[in-house]
């Protein structure tokens, strides 16, 4: 397993004791916690932007950060990300914020410092577009939605 350097700036001193951590040695994502002054109740269908009090600077253009929902909150309570996945570019230096959406049927209360999402580093390859008149034919061709089996 490799470890990429990741600069972390604490924007709110209350978060110093709640820095992102991996839940286990095999965890792909670091838990991000909610910076809240008081519990926040989300009614069904409601979406709020929750700060983390932290800024993470990747710096390496070969990496990006992704903010992903926590599976337990999503499956058990319907708490997912309002933007489904947060993409953090390597040159972003602002506060990480979590768009939290209650897609469930009942209200849900988020407690201050609760583990709310996870942050994963992923490799990035930037493409160079080569404009062509036609593609070399592949076996699939232009077959789309459901063309390779049941959709």
KALIN-V8859 format. One record per pair of residues at least 6 apart in sequence whose ideal C-beta (glycine too) atoms are under 8 Angstrom apart, sorted by the first residue. I is the first residue (numbers start at 1). J is the second residue. If there is no record, write none. Layout:
# KALIN-V8859
I|J ; I|J
This chain:
# KALIN-V8859
4|58 ; 4|60 ; 4|63 ; 4|121 ; 5|59 ; 6|56 ; 6|57 ; 6|58 ; 6|121 ; 7|56 ; 7|57 ; 7|59 ; 8|19 ; 8|20 ; 8|54 ; 8|55 ; 8|56 ; 9|54 ; 9|55 ; 9|56 ; 9|57 ; 9|93 ; 10|16 ; 10|19 ; 10|53 ; 10|54 ; 11|53 ; 11|54 ; 11|55 ; 11|95 ; 12|35 ; 12|51 ; 12|53 ; 12|54 ; 14|35 ; 14|53 ; 14|113 ; 15|33 ; 15|35 ; 15|52 ; 15|53 ; 15|54 ; 18|33 ; 18|113 ; 19|54 ; 20|30 ; 20|31 ; 20|32 ; 20|33 ; 20|54 ; 20|56 ; 20|119 ; 21|30 ; 21|31 ; 22|29 ; 22|30 ; 22|31 ; 23|31 ; 28|118 ; 28|120 ; 29|68 ; 29|118 ; 29|119 ; 29|120 ; 30|118 ; 30|119 ; 30|120 ; 31|70 ; 31|115 ; 31|117 ; 31|118 ; 31|119 ; 32|52 ; 32|54 ; 32|67 ; 32|96 ; 32|98 ; 32|115 ; 32|116 ; 32|117 ; 32|118 ; 32|119 ; 33|52 ; 33|113 ; 33|114 ; 33|115 ; 33|116 ; 34|40 ; 34|50 ; 34|51 ; 34|52 ; 34|98 ; 34|100 ; 34|110 ; 34|111 ; 34|112 ; 34|113 ; 34|114 ; 34|116 ; 35|50 ; 35|51 ; 35|52 ; 35|53 ; 35|112 ; 35|113 ; 36|50 ; 36|110 ; 36|111 ; 36|112 ; 36|113 ; 37|112 ; 38|112 ; 39|109 ; 39|110 ; 39|111 ; 39|112 ; 40|48 ; 40|50 ; 40|109 ; 40|110 ; 41|107 ; 41|108 ; 41|109 ; 41|110 ; 42|48 ; 42|79 ; 42|100 ; 42|101 ; 42|102 ; 42|107 ; 42|108 ; 42|109 ; 42|110 ; 43|102 ; 43|107 ; 44|78 ; 44|102 ; 44|103 ; 44|104 ; 44|105 ; 44|106 ; 44|107 ; 45|102 ; 45|103 ; 46|101 ; 46|102 ; 47|82 ; 47|99 ; 47|100 ; 47|101 ; 47|102 ; 48|99 ; 48|100 ; 49|82 ; 49|97 ; 49|98 ; 49|99 ; 49|100 ; 50|97 ; 50|98 ; 50|99 ; 50|100 ; 50|110 ; 50|116 ; 51|95 ; 51|96 ; 51|97 ; 51|98 ; 52|95 ; 52|96 ; 52|97 ; 52|98 ; 53|95 ; 54|95 ; 54|96 ; 55|93 ; 55|94 ; 55|95 ; 55|96 ; 56|65 ; 56|88 ; 56|96 ; 56|119 ; 57|92 ; 57|93 ; 58|64 ; 58|65 ; 58|88 ; 58|89 ; 58|90 ; 58|91 ; 58|92 ; 58|121 ; 59|90 ; 59|91 ; 60|90 ; 61|90 ; 61|91 ; 61|124 ; 61|126 ; 62|90 ; 62|123 ; 62|124 ; 63|90 ; 63|121 ; 63|122 ; 63|123 ; 63|124 ; 64|87 ; 64|88 ; 64|89 ; 64|90 ; 64|121 ; 64|122 ; 64|124 ; 65|86 ; 65|87 ; 65|88 ; 65|119 ; 65|120 ; 65|121 ; 65|122 ; 66|85 ; 66|86 ; 66|87 ; 66|88 ; 66|119 ; 66|120 ; 66|121 ; 66|122 ; 67|81 ; 67|85 ; 67|86 ; 67|87 ; 67|88 ; 67|96 ; 67|98 ; 67|117 ; 67|118 ; 67|119 ; 68|81 ; 68|85 ; 68|86 ; 68|117 ; 68|118 ; 68|119 ; 68|120 ; 69|79 ; 69|80 ; 69|81 ; 69|117 ; 69|118 ; 70|79 ; 70|115 ; 70|116 ; 70|117 ; 70|118 ; 73|79 ; 73|80 ; 73|116 ; 74|80 ; 77|102 ; 77|104 ; 77|108 ; 78|102 ; 78|103 ; 78|104 ; 78|105 ; 78|106 ; 78|108 ; 79|100 ; 79|101 ; 79|102 ; 79|103 ; 79|104 ; 79|108 ; 79|110 ; 79|116 ; 80|100 ; 80|101 ; 80|103 ; 81|98 ; 81|99 ; 81|100 ; 81|101 ; 81|117 ; 82|99 ; 82|100 ; 82|101 ; 83|99 ; 86|98 ; 86|99 ; 86|117 ; 88|96 ; 88|119 ; 90|124 ; 96|119 ; 98|116 ; 98|117 ; 100|110 ; 100|116 ; 100|117 ; 102|108 ; 110|116 ; 140|147 ; 140|148 ; 145|151
